[in-house]
Amino acid sequence: MSNHNLSRDEAATRSALITTHSYDVTLDVRDAADPAVAGYPSTSTVTFSAEPGSATFLDFISGGVESVVLNGRSLDVRAVVDRHRILLEGLDAENTVTVTGTALYSRSGEGMHRFVDPADGQCYLYTQYEPADSRRVFANFEQPDLKADFTFHVIAPVAWEVSSNSVAETRTPVAGDPTAALWDFAPTKRMSTYITTVLAGPYFKATDHWGATLDDGTRLDVPLALYCRASLAGSFDADELFRLTKGGLAFFNDLFAYPYPWGKYDQAFVPEYNLGAMENPGLVTFTEKYVYASRTTDAQYQARANTLMHEMAHMWFGDLVTMNWWDDLWLKESFADYMGTLGVDRATSWDTAWVNFASKRKAWAYVQDQLPTTHPIVADIPDLEAAKQNFDGITYAKGASVLKQLVAYVGFDAFIAGSRQYFRDHEFGNTSLQDLLQALSAASGRDLADWARQWLQTSGISTVAADIAEDGGVMGAVTLQQEAIDPLTGHQELRPHRMRLGLYDPDSTGALVRTESIEIDVAGPSTLVTDLCGKRRPALLLVNDDDLSYVKVRLDSGSEHTVRTSLNRIVDPMARALCWTALWDSARDGVIPAARYVSAVEQFAPSETGIGVLLNVLGNAGSAIERYVPAATRVGVRKDFLSVAAEQLTAADPGSDQQLAWARTVADVSRHGDSQLALVRGILEGSIVVDGLAVDAELRWSLWQALAAHGQAALAELARELGADTTASGREGHALASAARPEASVKAAAWDAAVNSTGLSNEILSATIAGFVTAPEDLLERYIEPYFECLERVWSERSIEIAGRIVRGLFPGAQNLPQGMRPAGHPVLMRADQWLHDHADAPRALRRIIIEQRSHLLRALTAQAAG
């Protein structure tokens, strides 16, 4: 049985016994470009204090351990290496241990990921560790509260760029090997193992610098660098990225009143990345999907800026001050999510940051918080597998939403003052919830214990609706009704909300504008709004106007009528986004037929000026059609929607973001419907020219995938397209299109490659799975039972990242509800229930995925039952 899954109790025991001081790590990756070489030499020397006579263990997931030397004594490797742990017994008060072994290159994005660029054959390396994969690269004490200073040495090909958390002090030739050089990096300040990092390869590099004069008159100078693969250099907008970086550093240095603490600030955009980005101090890594080689919308550029600001905020929240254990993951991620949006709002020219947060980011939280596996923001994380799965919509977006509420409650100045004190009190240390509450309570003069209990230590989402008594167009009693059940306890959890009520009426031009706004504290099941009594009923009464609270809103009947007839007349972008969200929530919850949401999108999306909101509602419409609309009416609803999308493709301003959004929608929805395939083929072949539309690589692959899903793309055509696009993204596009072809033999090959083979890298695996599931229900029915039969084997044989992609991606969730069947009686739901019953002792992380996918399916079937 594997012992890689460190438990919270084991970590607490270890941190009570030892205190880490320093690491000196040497990695020799000079042979990385040789695909026959599976691993690389790794040497790790650790100094630490311990209780004399005690015992502990190091973590090292490796290809083999050659030697272990503890306090000058060579230990018997066979006796002390227990799978992924190295036992250290008979410790002194002060200890030095050196472990030499072979670490393995990765294709899963965990540890030291190795990527060969299909465009030019060049080899690239980068590391990704969170929550606990530095142990795949060097032996260490893998837990966040055992911080230390780190000194890295890297041997790599002499022509490569090599970077790490700190500056390279020297770069010297390797004796006897003219092809290699040794990079010696300066010791870091104290940090956790999971945020150390190494980057190596023939990366393109751009440099700049940023500086500021501090309050004491000293000068803060920060060298800046940007990296991407050489084949992407032509698309790399380094000047814009440096501009955003400088603006962010200036903003956060001033906001936090604590100078940037990590010396340099590098940012690397790397291939096949499992995350959006990672906050490694001094060397932040991003997915290279943020290097835009194809036409890109302004919303995507803003989202990239948000990620950049999010990671920069982590230099303080998460890196300078780090949680003790993953229970308090929110201490860094919720804050960074909030600060990322704040940074875009305050330090860039975009003025829709909070609108996009409300429209997309909070929607992620709302979905997660309605699953049976939801959890409090301060979560119960018993082990590392659980930690891996809690990088979710609760920890990020709900946490950020609740912090936004807290700012409204205590005031922005008090919130920032408390944050500043928190940094000063705990710099380079570790904390828990109570440490933050103490700082914020002191700064605000409020006892936040009750607020924390209600918002951070419970789960679930409140739904609030206005109940309006009306007489002749004049409002009498207006009551806000709150419902909130904690999914984990089953108990009602009615939380306090500070929110605004917006009253909207037509102006002289017919536009719907806010005529009045009322702030109110909502508490308990019913709150009377006395300020509205005797006022004329507005056309739209918008609960939670300005999106101050984390709450799901149900529109009253009059307001819903206004929204369904006049959504495009609402001038304020935030109010319009909140109305879109209210309509979507009603469709997802089965309160209204999903086809009515699609109809609203057809009617009002063409006039939606916010590109972020437009992309979101178009994506929601596609999901509604394929998951929530009943099978009996789906073909017609899809055909009508595709007709509108095709019309808007030509009606939108040439070259506009809106035009691109509609083009993507035609391609994506056409994977499932064939009514616009002639348009798809015509755009690809050039026989149909849409004025202003950039038919570049990304869009072309989406169009090919639509044709392939209907058997209208020959293998030779896909091969020719791949020959013209030899990039990594082209390879992924080709893998998806190939697996999407509706042939039994194609699906069998894709299944085998994903489930029974280890030859696919993380991103090609996901593309293959996406293509596999793009198929009619009857073509995939034969894989339902094999799916459930393979789950435990896949989980035990693959890394958690790869296993998670397989288990989540291949769940048979695209099901139709037969006429007359109750949703809960669907055979796939019943099979999932049987598996969960029969595998009660399966790993908690695996069970969580099945429970969540089952819940998504039940919601879809319930929506189908609603018509």
Secondary structure, DSSP 8 states (H G I E B T S, - for coil): ------BHHHHHHHHHHEEEEEEEEEEE-TTTT-TT--EEEEEEEEEEEE-TT--EEEE---SEEEEEEETTEEE-HHHHEETTEEEE-S--SEEEEEEEEEEEEESSSSEEEEEE-TTT--EEEEEE-TTT-GGGTS-B--STT--BEEEEEEEEETTSEEEESS-EEEEEEETTEEEEEEEEE----SB-GGG--EEEES-EEEEEEEEEE-TTS-EEEEEEEEEE-GGGGGG--HHHHHHHHHHHHHHHHHHHTS---SS-EEEEEESS-SSSEE--TTEEEEEGGGS--S---HHHHHHHHHHHHHHHHHTTBTTTEEESSGGGTHHHHHHHHHHHHHHHHHHSS-S-HHHHIIIIIHHHHHHHHTSTT---SS----BHHHHHHTSSTIIIIIHHHHHHHHHHHH-HHHHHHHHHHHHHHHTTEEE-HHHHHHHHHHHHTS--HHHHHHHTS-----EEEEEEEEETTEEEEEEEEEE-B-TTT-SB----EEEEEEEEEE-TTS-EEEEEEEEEEE-SSEEE-GGGTTSB--SEEEEEETT-S--EEE--HHHHHHHHHHGGGB--HHHHHHHHHHHHHHHHTTSS-HHHHHHHHHHHGGG---HHHHHHHHHHHHHIIIIIS-HHHHHHHHHHHHHHHHHHHHHS-TT-HHHHHHHHHHHHHTTT--TTHHHHHHHHHTSS--TT----HHHHHHHHHHHHHTT-S-HHHHHHHHHH--SHHHHHHHHHHHHHS--HHHHHHHHIIIII---S-HHHHHHHHHHHHSS-HHHHGGGHHHHHHHHHHHHHHS-HHHHHHHHHHHS-------TT--GGG-HHHHHHHHHHHHTTTS-HHHHHHHHHHHHHHHHHHHHHHT-
